[in-house]
Amino acid sequence: MTLRRLATLSATVLRATMTGGKRGAAAVHLSGLQAVPLQPASPEVVQRLQLQTPHQVLETYVVGHLDIVPGDVLTVGGEQYTIRGVGRWTPPGNAIGQFTHLVVEDVLL
C-alpha cells in the first residue's frame, strides 16, 4: 500500500493574519488537503526539533509540497493541532508523489 492511499483524512491549515504588526485571528490558508492519520512522533523526531512540551507530539504527511510553516494550525476531524515542524519529502524516484511531513501538538484552548 502506498502512502497516498493512506491519506484518507481531509485536513485544513489555518494561518494567523498580521494587521498593523499584530497577530490576528487564524483564517483558512489551505483546505481540502489529503492527510495520513495522525500518529505519535518518534522520539528521534521530537529530539531533532528540540521540542520540549508536556503535550503529545504527533506527525502526519499531507499530499503535495505545500505552503505550510511552523505556527500554522492543522485541523483534522474538528480537532486543532499547532504545527511545530514542517518538511518536504519526495520518495526515491518520485514513484508515489510528493508529500509534506508535519509534526504537530495539541492546541490548548
PyMOL commands that set and color helices and strands:
alter all, ss='L'
color gray80, all
select helices_A, chain A and resi 3-6+43-48+92-94
alter helices_A, ss='H'
color red, helices_A
select strands_A, chain A and resi 9-19+22-35+39-40+57-63+73-76+79-89+99-106
alter strands_A, ss='S'
color yellow, strands_A
deselect
rebuild
show_as cartoon
